[in-house]
Amino acid sequence: MPSDEDISRIARRFKVSRQVIWYKLLAIGLLSQDKYREKLRIWEEEARKQSKKRRGGKTIPAKRCVQRRGPKFTSLVLDARERDVITYSDVADYLGIRLQYLEEVQSHLGKVTGG
């Protein structure tokens, strides 16, 4: 019987999930139905535990932008846009945001800098 590491390695090699490889082993007769179901149950439980660990809320794009780029850099980019030194496309590239969040970035920056 292949180990979990073997299953994971094969899955990565073929860019599929472990469950796909496990199902293929069942389909060609190398696994019993009981063994198949048991392993899927174990993997589902592991996934459930991992998802509970990851919970923490959704990060707001505007907040993330200012945190990653810093208030000074963000402010400089927005000032350059206001003076028509750079384009909106440049703003999106420099700040790593979609333009739909631009107003939120400006608002969040005001809260962070007190302005």
C-alpha positions, 0 to 999 in steps of 0.5 A: 500500500502506498504511503501518504507521502507517495500519494502526495508526491504522485498527486503533485506530479500529475497536478491533481488532488490526493483524492483523485489518486486514491480513487484511481487506486480504487478503480483499478482494484488496488484498494478496497471500498472500506480502505478508500472510505476510511482514508477519505474520512481521515483527509476530510477531518484533516482539512476541517482542522486546517480550515478552523486554524485559518479562520481569522476574517477577510483582509480588506484590500485597502488596509492590506495595501497601506500595511504592505506598502507603508503610508508614506509610499502610498501617500507619495503614489496618490499625490503623484496621481493627483498632480498627473505625474502618473496614470491610474494604471501606474497607481494600480501597479505601484500599490498592487490594488484594483482601481475600484479600491482607490477611494478606500485606500485614500480613506484608510490612509487618512485614518492611519496618518491622521489626515 
